[in-house]
């Protein structure tokens, strides 16, 4: 259940954008259709990833490939590697680890951890 809701008008459109968090999600609301109980009155536009407790620890650094197709997050309590998809609009978790001093992100997101046991 989201704890926050933002309502944003869409200039020149008979719709409203809704943003909720956490988890982050955006919706398009068409008030006339919504209050007329039509199925197209509220549509999910995009949804962020669900939070994982292990991903809440303090971030030490980010590492990415030169072309930006792979990203790693080094945290005090481990870290994770991500693939960047859909022209930078989607992140897909590739792997996570419990400890590492350094990581190298290779080949579009393939992870090469340095002393990092994988989970």
C-alpha positions in Angstrom: 0.0 0.0 0.0 1.6 3.3 -1.0 2.1 5.9 1.7 2.2 8.9 -0.7 0.1 10.1 -3.7 0.8 13.0 -5.9 -1.8 14.3 -8.3 -0.5 16.2 -11.4 -2.7 17.9 -14.0 -1.9 17.2 -17.7 -2.1 20.6 -19.5 -4.5 20.5 -22.4 -5.7 17.0 -21.7 -8.8 15.7 -19.9 -6.6 13.4 -17.7 -4.6 13.5 -14.5 -1.3 11.8 -13.7 -1.0 10.1 -10.4 2.3 9.1 -8.8 2.5 6.9 -5.8 5.4 5.8 -3.6 6.7 3.6 -2.2 6.7 1.6 -4.4 7.0 4.1 -7.2 4.2 3.9 -9.8 2.6 6.3 -12.2 -1.0 6.1 -13.5 -3.1 8.0 -16.0 -6.6 8.8 -14.6 -9.4 9.8 -16.9 -11.9 11.2 -14.4 -15.1 10.8 -16.5 -14.3 7.2 -17.4 -13.1 6.5 -13.8 -16.2 7.8 -12.1 -18.4 6.1 -14.8 -16.8 2.8 -13.6 -15.2 2.1 -17.0 -12.1 -0.2 -17.1 -10.1 2.4 -19.0 -10.6 5.1 -16.3 -7.3 4.3 -14.5 -4.3 2.9 -16.3 -0.9 1.9 -15.0 1.7 3.9 -16.9 4.9 2.7 -15.3 6.0 0.9 -12.1 9.4 0.9 -10.3 11.0 -2.1 -8.8 9.9 -3.3 -5.4 12.2 -2.5 -2.5 14.5 -5.2 -1.2 15.8 -4.8 2.4 19.4 -5.6 1.3 19.3 -2.7 -1.1 18.7 -0.2 1.7 22.2 -0.1 3.0 24.4 3.0 2.4 25.7 3.4 -1.2 29.5 3.6 -1.4 29.9 4.1 -5.2 28.3 3.4 -8.6 30.2 1.7 -11.4 29.0 1.5 -15.0 30.2 0.3 -18.4 31.4 2.9 -20.8 28.4 2.6 -23.0 26.0 2.6 -20.0 24.4 -0.8 -20.6 25.5 -2.2 -17.2 25.5 -0.6 -13.7 26.8 -1.8 -10.3 26.0 -0.4 -6.9 28.6 -1.0 -4.2 27.1 -0.7 -0.8 28.4 -1.1 2.8 26.3 -4.2 3.1 27.1 -5.7 -0.4 25.7 -4.6 -3.7 24.1 -5.5 -6.9 24.6 -5.3 -10.7 21.9 -4.1 -13.1 21.3 -4.3 -16.9 20.0 -1.1 -18.5 17.2 -1.9 -21.0 14.6 -0.1 -23.1 16.8 2.9 -23.9 17.6 3.6 -20.3 14.0 3.4 -19.0 14.2 0.0 -17.4 16.7 -1.6 -14.9 16.9 -5.4 -14.5 18.7 -6.9 -11.6 21.5 -9.1 -12.8 23.1 -10.3 -9.6 23.8 -9.3 -6.0 26.5 -10.0 -3.5 27.1 -9.7 0.2 30.6 -8.1 0.2 33.1 -6.6 -2.3 35.8 -4.0 -2.2 35.8 -3.4 -6.0 33.6 -4.5 -8.9 34.1 -4.3 -12.7 31.0 -4.3 -14.9 31.7 -5.9 -18.2 29.9 -7.0 -21.4 26.7 -5.0 -21.0 26.2 -5.7 -17.3 28.0 -9.0 -16.7 29.6 -8.6 -13.3 33.1 -9.4 -12.4 33.3 -9.0 -8.6 36.6 -8.8 -6.7 36.3 -11.0 -3.6 32.5 -11.0 -3.7 30.7 -14.2 -2.7 27.4 -14.3 -4.6 24.0 -14.9 -3.0 
